[in-house]
Amino acid sequence: IVLSANVTSGKRIRDLPRCDACLVQETKSDDIGGLARQIWSTTGLTSHNNASVLTPEGGLSAGVSILHRPERQAAPPPEVVQYLLAFPPERAIFRIVEGILPHGVMFVSAYLFTGEGLLGRNWALLSAIGERLRALHIPFILGADFQNCPELLRQTGWADALGARIVCPGAPTCFANSNSAGSEIDYFVVSEVLLNKIT
């Protein structure tokens, strides 16, 4: 079982259902060591965390994590390519996790910017993620708070260019502020070669 969840606070990670791996967004924690200890003590999962950043108002924004069962080995992607596109580390994290395939699968957790469509900073973030995924040629599972509906992402052709498909529940995933109907903005992009291996 692989989950993707925008938790809006590292403390809410303990409320997640049992899973093999979880791609987490918006941890709102600048203490990654403390967050890792908290995750281990409440879930028994190993975690890899990129810290949140301080906002001009003094709060914390973003922060992403990848959690997995401790018996699975994980490593950051090899630095074999010099990438042209940078990305803010509080918005994306990559790990190769063993299992599913013999040489592992690339897990990616990403948190796009709110209210910006798929232009500007969001397109730059997706482009940087795509550059890495194309260069490494490792089958991947990306779980993200895309801040945009699946159809909008589908229209860009971004997933198709990576040999991947958008996997979404077809139902609202976020009920923020006064939006009682909810919106579908949290979902996966999965390499086509993995689609018959996951449910």
Disulfide bonds with the S-S distance in Angstrom:
none
